[in-house]
Amino acid sequence: MNPIASLTTAAPGWTVSIDSPVGRGPVTAPVVAWVARSPETDPASMHVEPAFVVDGSVWTASEYDEIFGPITAITPPQQ
């Protein structure tokens, strides 16, 4: 997994949709930050992903994907 190069807080209202890690089906989790990850071998290929809270833990999208599967949607705040 690529190391975290930078982190910034997310504006209120952003959410991700995921399958619950404890088998409760689909859930919506609040995004609390945006994480920039950069491969050590190619810093120019940095990407940004959400960090979100589910079942009392903070996860990045790539960490969650490795264990439980991908997020199914990233939803911006409702206007």
Secondary structure, 3 states (H helix, E strand, C coil): CCCEEEEEECCCCCEEEEECCCCCCEEEEEEEEEEEECCCCCHHHCEEEEEEEECCEEEEHHHHHHHCCCCCEEECCCC
